[in-house]
Amino acid sequence: QVQLVESGGGLVQAGGSLRLSCAASGSIFSFIVMGWYRHAPGKQRELVASITPGGGTNYADSVKGRFTISRDNAKNTAYLQMNSLKSEDTAVYYCNARWGVHFENWGQGTQVTVSS
């Protein structure tokens, strides 16, 4: 099993930066795809960014050029660096892990609030 714990959320001013961390337990971290999702009130949950075991990345158009996803396989940790934050980025951010065809797990979520 893979357990995920997010940290690093908080309150920031528009234009500021924040880094989220997702620490994973388990022995298969280097073989799984990691992703960050967000869910704002009244909105659908959306994929923000993902990263493959080999380091390939994918970003939502709304965050491309501002956010960077990365991973440190030696530390079993994924990161989301968020720069030039906007009020529209306010949401609960969730870490996600998936592997193989049938398996997926989620973290508990961390609140990000951007003031305008």
PAROKOL-341493 format. One line per 8 residues: number of its first residue (from 1); their letters; for each residue x, z, y of N, C-alpha, C, O. Coordinates in steps of 0.2 Angstrom, whole numbers, plus 5000, padded with zeros to 4 digits. Layout:
N
NUM> a> X,Z,Y,X,Z,Y,X,Z,Y,X,Z,Y | ...
***
This chain:
116
1> qvqlvesg> 5004,5000,4994,5000,5000,5000,5004,5000,5006,5010,5002,5006 | 5002,4997,5012,5005,4997,5018,5001,5001,5023,4995,4999,5024 | 5003,5006,5026,5000,5010,5031,5003,5008,5038,5009,5008,5039 | 4999,5007,5043,5001,5005,5050,4999,5010,5055,4994,5013,5055 | 5004,5012,5060,5003,5017,5065,5005,5014,5072,5011,5012,5072 | 5001,5012,5076,5002,5010,5083,5004,5015,5088,5002,5021,5087 | 5008,5013,5093,5010,5018,5098,5012,5014,5104,5013,5008,5104 | 5012,5017,5110,5014,5014,5116,5009,5011,5121,5011,5009,5126
9> gglvqagg> 5003,5012,5119,4997,5011,5124,4997,5016,5130,5001,5021,5130 | 4994,5014,5135,4993,5018,5141,4990,5015,5147,4987,5009,5146 | 4991,5017,5153,4988,5015,5159,4994,5012,5163,4999,5015,5164 | 4993,5006,5165,4998,5002,5169,4994,4999,5175,4989,4997,5175 | 4998,4997,5180,4996,4993,5186,4996,4986,5184,5000,4984,5180 | 4992,4982,5187,4992,4975,5186,4999,4972,5188,5002,4974,5193 | 5002,4968,5184,5009,4965,5186,5014,4969,5182,5020,4967,5182 | 5012,4975,5179,5017,4979,5176,5018,4977,5168,5015,4972,5166
17> slrlscaa> 5022,4981,5165,5024,4979,5158,5023,4985,5153,5022,4991,5156 | 5022,4984,5147,5021,4989,5142,5023,4986,5135,5023,4980,5134 | 5026,4990,5131,5028,4988,5124,5024,4992,5119,5025,4998,5119 | 5021,4989,5115,5017,4992,5109,5022,4992,5103,5026,4987,5102 | 5021,4997,5099,5025,4997,5092,5020,4998,5087,5015,5002,5087 | 5022,4995,5081,5018,4996,5075,5023,4998,5069,5026,4994,5067 | 5023,5004,5067,5027,5007,5062,5023,5006,5055,5018,5008,5054 | 5027,5003,5050,5024,5002,5044,5027,5006,5038,5033,5007,5038
25> sgsifsfi> 5023,5009,5034,5026,5012,5028,5025,5007,5022,5020,5003,5022 | 5029,5007,5017,5029,5003,5011,5035,4999,5010,5040,4999,5015 | 5036,4996,5005,5042,4992,5003,5042,4985,5004,5047,4982,5002 | 5036,4982,5006,5036,4975,5007,5035,4972,5014,5033,4967,5015 | 5038,4976,5019,5037,4974,5026,5040,4967,5027,5037,4963,5031 | 5046,4966,5024,5049,4960,5025,5046,4954,5023,5048,4948,5024 | 5040,4955,5019,5037,4949,5015,5030,4948,5018,5026,4944,5016 | 5028,4952,5024,5021,4951,5026,5021,4948,5033,5026,4948,5037
33> vmgwyrha> 5015,4945,5035,5014,4943,5041,5011,4948,5046,5006,4952,5044 | 5014,4949,5052,5012,4955,5056,5008,4951,5062,5010,4946,5064 | 5003,4955,5064,4999,4952,5070,4996,4958,5074,4996,4963,5072 | 4995,4956,5081,4992,4960,5085,4985,4957,5087,4985,4951,5089 | 4980,4961,5087,4973,4959,5089,4971,4964,5095,4974,4969,5096 | 4966,4962,5099,4963,4966,5104,4956,4965,5104,4953,4960,5102 | 4952,4971,5106,4945,4971,5106,4943,4974,5113,4944,4981,5113 | 4940,4971,5117,4937,4973,5123,4930,4974,5123,4927,4971,5119
41> pgkqrelv> 4927,4979,5127,4920,4980,5126,4916,4974,5128,4918,4970,5133 | 4911,4972,5124,4907,4966,5125,4910,4959,5123,4907,4954,5124 | 4916,4960,5121,4920,4954,5119,4921,4954,5111,4921,4959,5108 | 4922,4948,5108,4924,4947,5101,4932,4949,5101,4936,4948,5105 | 4933,4952,5095,4940,4954,5093,4944,4947,5093,4942,4942,5090 | 4950,4947,5096,4954,4941,5096,4961,4942,5094,4964,4947,5095 | 4964,4937,5090,4971,4937,5089,4975,4936,5095,4974,4931,5098 | 4980,4941,5096,4984,4940,5102,4991,4936,5100,4993,4932,5104
49> asitpggg> 4994,4939,5095,5000,4936,5093,5001,4937,5085,4999,4942,5083 | 5005,4933,5082,5007,4935,5075,5014,4932,5074,5017,4928,5078 | 5017,4935,5069,5024,4933,5067,5025,4933,5060,5023,4938,5056 | 5028,4928,5057,5029,4927,5050,5035,4931,5048,5039,4933,5052 | 5036,4932,5041,5043,4935,5039,5049,4932,5041,5054,4935,5042 | 5049,4925,5042,5054,4921,5044,5055,4921,5052,5060,4918,5054 | 5051,4924,5056,5051,4925,5063,5047,4919,5067,5048,4919,5073 | 5043,4915,5063,5039,4911,5067,5033,4914,5070,5031,4919,5068
57> tnyadsvk> 5032,4912,5077,5027,4916,5081,5021,4911,5083,5022,4905,5083 | 5015,4914,5084,5010,4911,5087,5006,4916,5092,5006,4922,5091 | 5004,4913,5098,5001,4916,5103,4994,4913,5105,4993,4907,5105 | 4990,4918,5107,4984,4916,5111,4986,4912,5117,4990,4914,5121 | 4982,4907,5119,4984,4904,5126,4983,4908,5132,4987,4907,5136 | 4979,4914,5131,4978,4918,5137,4985,4922,5138,4985,4925,5144 | 4989,4923,5133,4995,4928,5134,5001,4924,5133,5007,4927,5135 | 5001,4918,5132,5007,4914,5131,5011,4914,5137,5009,4912,5143
65> grftisrd> 5018,4915,5137,5022,4916,5142,5023,4922,5145,5027,4924,5149 | 5018,4927,5143,5018,4934,5146,5020,4939,5141,5023,4944,5142 | 5017,4938,5134,5018,4942,5129,5023,4940,5124,5024,4934,5123 | 5027,4944,5121,5032,4942,5116,5031,4947,5110,5031,4953,5110 | 5030,4944,5104,5030,4948,5097,5036,4947,5094,5040,4942,5094 | 5038,4953,5091,5045,4953,5087,5044,4958,5082,5039,4962,5081 | 5049,4958,5077,5049,4962,5072,5056,4964,5070,5061,4960,5071 | 5057,4970,5068,5064,4973,5065,5063,4975,5058,5060,4980,5057
73> nakntayl> 5065,4971,5053,5063,4972,5046,5067,4978,5044,5065,4982,5039 | 5073,4980,5047,5077,4986,5045,5073,4992,5046,5074,4997,5043 | 5069,4992,5052,5065,4998,5054,5058,4998,5052,5054,5002,5053 | 5056,4992,5048,5049,4991,5046,5044,4992,5052,5039,4995,5052 | 5046,4989,5058,5042,4990,5064,5041,4983,5067,5046,4979,5067 | 5035,4982,5070,5033,4976,5074,5032,4978,5081,5030,4984,5082 | 5033,4974,5086,5033,4976,5093,5029,4970,5097,5028,4964,5094 | 5025,4972,5102,5022,4968,5107,5024,4969,5114,5022,4974,5116
81> qmnslkse> 5029,4965,5116,5031,4966,5123,5026,4963,5128,5025,4957,5127 | 5023,4966,5133,5018,4964,5137,5020,4964,5144,5021,4969,5147 | 5021,4958,5147,5023,4958,5154,5018,4955,5158,5013,4951,5156 | 5018,4955,5165,5014,4952,5170,5007,4954,5168,5002,4949,5168 | 5005,4960,5166,4999,4962,5164,4993,4961,5169,4994,4962,5175 | 4987,4959,5167,4981,4958,5171,4976,4962,5169,4976,4965,5163 | 4971,4963,5173,4965,4968,5171,4962,4965,5165,4959,4969,5161 | 4962,4959,5164,4958,4956,5158,4962,4957,5152,4959,4956,5146
89> dtavyycn> 4968,4960,5152,4971,4962,5146,4969,4969,5143,4971,4971,5138 | 4965,4973,5147,4962,4979,5145,4958,4979,5139,4954,4975,5138 | 4960,4983,5134,4957,4982,5127,4960,4988,5123,4965,4991,5124 | 4957,4989,5117,4961,4992,5112,4964,4987,5107,4962,4982,5105 | 4971,4988,5106,4975,4984,5103,4976,4987,5096,4978,4992,5095 | 4976,4982,5091,4976,4984,5084,4982,4980,5080,4982,4974,5081 | 4986,4984,5077,4991,4980,5072,4988,4978,5066,4984,4982,5063 | 4990,4973,5063,4987,4970,5057,4993,4967,5053,4998,4965,5055
97> arwgvhfe> 4992,4969,5046,4997,4966,5041,4993,4962,5036,4988,4965,5034 | 4996,4957,5034,4993,4953,5028,4998,4950,5024,5003,4948,5026 | 4997,4950,5017,5001,4947,5013,4998,4944,5007,4992,4946,5005 | 5001,4939,5003,4998,4936,4998,4991,4932,5000,4991,4930,5006 | 4987,4932,4996,4980,4928,4997,4975,4933,4998,4970,4932,5002 | 4975,4939,4995,4970,4944,4995,4970,4950,4999,4966,4955,4999 | 4976,4952,5002,4978,4958,5005,4978,4958,5012,4981,4954,5015 | 4976,4964,5016,4976,4965,5023,4975,4972,5024,4972,4976,5021
105> nwgqgtqv> 4979,4974,5030,4978,4981,5032,4978,4982,5040,4981,4977,5043 | 4975,4987,5043,4975,4988,5050,4977,4995,5052,4976,5000,5048 | 4980,4995,5058,4981,5001,5061,4975,5004,5064,4970,5001,5064 | 4976,5010,5067,4970,5014,5070,4969,5012,5077,4963,5013,5080 | 4973,5008,5081,4972,5005,5087,4975,5010,5093,4976,5016,5092 | 4977,5006,5098,4980,5010,5104,4977,5007,5110,4976,5001,5111 | 4975,5011,5115,4971,5009,5121,4976,5006,5126,4981,5010,5128 | 4975,5000,5129,4979,4998,5135,4974,4997,5140,4969,4993,5140
113> tvss> 4975,5000,5146,4971,4999,5152,4975,4997,5158,4981,5000,5159 | 4973,4991,5161,4977,4988,5166,4973,4989,5173,4967,4986,5173 | 4975,4993,5178,4971,4994,5184,4973,4988,5189,4978,4985,5189 | 4968,4986,5193,4969,4981,5197,4969,4983,5205,4970,4979,5209
***
